[in-house]
Amino acid sequence: MSTTVLVTVPTGKVGRRLVPLLARRGVTVRTASRSPLPERAGIVPVRFDWTDESTYETARKGVAAMYLATGPVPRPEYAGYIRALLDGAGVEQVVLLSTYGVDQAPPENPLRQIELAVESSGVPYTILRPPAFMQNFSEGLRWDESLVKGIRERDEIAHPGGDGVVSYVSTEDIAAVAAAALTEDGHGYEAYAPMGPEPLTLTQVAEHISWVAGRRIRYVEIDRTPMRDALLAAGAPPETAEANSRLHFHAFSSGVMGVLNDDVLDVTGRPPVSFAEFAVGAAAAWRRY
Ligand SMILES: NC(=O)c1ccc[n+]([C@@H]2O[C@H](COP(=O)([O-])OP(=O)(O)OC[C@H]3O[C@@H](n4cnc5c(N)ncnc54)[C@H](OP(=O)(O)O)[C@@H]3O)[C@@H](O)[C@H]2O)c1
């Protein structure tokens, strides 16, 4: 019988790329989502909702490792959900998708609370702290499609950031790091920050997208208000929407996410995908039909 790995949020931008990578490694993948996905060879779907603890036992029973992602809307309750899922689960390895810089946040920060819930669980863990995803420009955020729609419909990237740089990373690379950490030895009690290969301003991002879209896409600087309002509309508590939109603004405008490292190369054996390579594969998202 093959090992079973649980993948939460298998419909997310990382999760949907992780599932086939795990299947190729010969493990049985249990996909845990709010609407169970269709069954396929080696992939066993179960119904799972972070907000409904009655769905946890079916999801965790008998799995050797877990990939944990919390969905796009930050909520303080997630630390408690993670503790409840891991309590008594008997898994050998957990991989958590977190966010760049969360290790520097104070312990009361909801995103740091999630990390602390994993770190104090007694289960060997790997924490992934990527910066912003390249796929935000092509697939949007579940709670807010404005970025990809703005490019497709108005030829503009409207986003906070100004001249700040970010080493945008492809979710393919994050999924590859996660697949290795879930199935290979040597990743317990480690943290990785999978970064893309080059720090880019949003004007440079717009140039890459213009090139494959075949028309000029321009960068338009905005403040943090639209993000705060989108988070509120998606159900985030007001103080979380306020704090996260401030953090988001700082993260994009300060250059703090513009660092480089070898984490993708070291873990996967290949360098990270460049924005130009990503853009060629994502061109359909920006086409006007
Ligand atoms: N986007 C970025 O640039 C970025 C950067 C660093 C870290 N992250 C982290 O990556 C994670 C995903 O962020 P994302 O914005 O890119 O979103 P995403 O991967 O598009 O994920 C959205 C998914 O969340 C699932 N979901 C929502 N509520 C759920 C619930 N109650 N129970 C189970 N699943 C639920 C949805 O599944 P269904 O609708 O199919 O049920 C949907 O597939 C977040 O934790 C975020 O902090 C994101």
The ligand as an SDF file (V2000), in Angstrom:
LIG
                    3D

 48 52  0  0  0  0  0  0  0  0999 V2000
   -0.9510   35.0300   -3.3470 N   0  0  0  0  0  0  0  0  0  0  0  0
    0.2470   35.3570   -2.9090 C   0  0  0  0  0  0  0  0  0  0  0  0
    0.9880   36.1540   -3.5130 O   0  0  0  0  0  0  0  0  0  0  0  0
    0.7710   34.7080   -1.6550 C   0  0  0  0  0  0  0  0  0  0  0  0
    2.1080   34.9490   -1.2880 C   0  0  0  0  0  0  0  0  0  0  0  0
    2.6130   34.3170   -0.1520 C   0  0  0  0  0  0  0  0  0  0  0  0
    1.7930   33.4610    0.5820 C   0  0  0  0  0  0  0  0  0  0  0  0
    0.4960   33.2690    0.1930 N   0  0  0  0  0  0  0  0  0  0  0  0
   -0.3800   32.3490    0.9850 C   0  0  0  0  0  0  0  0  0  0  0  0
   -0.9090   31.3600    0.1330 O   0  0  0  0  0  0  0  0  0  0  0  0
   -2.2000   30.9940    0.5750 C   0  0  0  0  0  0  0  0  0  0  0  0
   -3.1380   30.9870   -0.6150 C   0  0  0  0  0  0  0  0  0  0  0  0
   -3.3260   32.2940   -1.0420 O   0  0  0  0  0  0  0  0  0  0  0  0
   -3.9070   32.7230   -2.4660 P   0  0  0  0  0  0  0  0  0  0  0  0
   -4.3800   34.0950   -2.3130 O   0  0  0  0  0  0  0  0  0  0  0  0
   -2.9170   32.4880   -3.5140 O   0  0  0  0  0  0  0  0  0  0  0  0
   -5.1760   31.8350   -2.6970 O   0  0  0  0  0  0  0  0  0  0  0  0
   -5.4090   30.5410   -3.5840 P   0  0  0  0  0  0  0  0  0  0  0  0
   -4.1840   29.7080   -3.6650 O   0  0  0  0  0  0  0  0  0  0  0  0
   -6.0560   30.9670   -4.8360 O   0  0  0  0  0  0  0  0  0  0  0  0
   -6.3790   29.7400   -2.6510 O   0  0  0  0  0  0  0  0  0  0  0  0
   -7.7360   29.9410   -2.5950 C   0  0  0  0  0  0  0  0  0  0  0  0
   -8.3100   28.6320   -2.0750 C   0  0  0  0  0  0  0  0  0  0  0  0
   -8.7180   28.7020   -0.7170 O   0  0  0  0  0  0  0  0  0  0  0  0
   -9.7000   27.7100   -0.5360 C   0  0  0  0  0  0  0  0  0  0  0  0
  -10.4730   27.9610    0.6670 N   0  0  0  0  0  0  0  0  0  0  0  0
  -11.0370   29.1290    1.0090 C   0  0  0  0  0  0  0  0  0  0  0  0
  -11.6890   28.9900    2.1950 N   0  0  0  0  0  0  0  0  0  0  0  0
  -11.5380   27.6920    2.6040 C   0  0  0  0  0  0  0  0  0  0  0  0
  -11.9840   26.9210    3.7180 C   0  0  0  0  0  0  0  0  0  0  0  0
  -12.7680   27.4550    4.6760 N   0  0  0  0  0  0  0  0  0  0  0  0
  -11.6270   25.6200    3.8230 N   0  0  0  0  0  0  0  0  0  0  0  0
  -10.8570   25.0640    2.8680 C   0  0  0  0  0  0  0  0  0  0  0  0
  -10.4100   25.7350    1.7600 N   0  0  0  0  0  0  0  0  0  0  0  0
  -10.7450   27.0440    1.6260 C   0  0  0  0  0  0  0  0  0  0  0  0
  -10.5140   27.7760   -1.8220 C   0  0  0  0  0  0  0  0  0  0  0  0
  -10.9700   26.5200   -2.1420 O   0  0  0  0  0  0  0  0  0  0  0  0
  -12.4240   26.2160   -2.7470 P   0  0  0  0  0  0  0  0  0  0  0  0
  -13.0610   27.5340   -3.1110 O   0  0  0  0  0  0  0  0  0  0  0  0
  -12.1390   25.3380   -3.9060 O   0  0  0  0  0  0  0  0  0  0  0  0
  -13.1130   25.5130   -1.6480 O   0  0  0  0  0  0  0  0  0  0  0  0
   -9.4880   28.2250   -2.8730 C   0  0  0  0  0  0  0  0  0  0  0  0
   -9.0410   27.1860   -3.7000 O   0  0  0  0  0  0  0  0  0  0  0  0
   -2.5680   31.9380    1.7160 C   0  0  0  0  0  0  0  0  0  0  0  0
   -2.3350   31.3050    2.9490 O   0  0  0  0  0  0  0  0  0  0  0  0
   -1.5890   33.0880    1.5480 C   0  0  0  0  0  0  0  0  0  0  0  0
   -1.2470   33.7230    2.7560 O   0  0  0  0  0  0  0  0  0  0  0  0
   -0.0250   33.8550   -0.9040 C   0  0  0  0  0  0  0  0  0  0  0  0
  1  2  1  0
  2  3  2  0
  2  4  1  0
  4  5  1  0
  4 48  2  0
  5  6  2  0
  6  7  1  0
  7  8  2  0
  8  9  1  0
  8 48  1  0
  9 10  1  0
  9 46  1  0
 10 11  1  0
 11 12  1  0
 11 44  1  0
 12 13  1  0
 13 14  1  0
 14 15  2  0
 14 16  1  0
 14 17  1  0
 17 18  1  0
 18 19  2  0
 18 20  1  0
 18 21  1  0
 21 22  1  0
 22 23  1  0
 23 24  1  0
 23 42  1  0
 24 25  1  0
 25 26  1  0
 25 36  1  0
 26 27  1  0
 26 35  1  0
 27 28  2  0
 28 29  1  0
 29 30  1  0
 29 35  2  0
 30 31  1  0
 30 32  2  0
 32 33  1  0
 33 34  2  0
 34 35  1  0
 36 37  1  0
 36 42  1  0
 37 38  1  0
 38 39  2  0
 38 40  1  0
 38 41  1  0
 42 43  1  0
 44 45  1  0
 44 46  1  0
 46 47  1  0
M  CHG  2   8   1  16  -1
M  END
$$$$
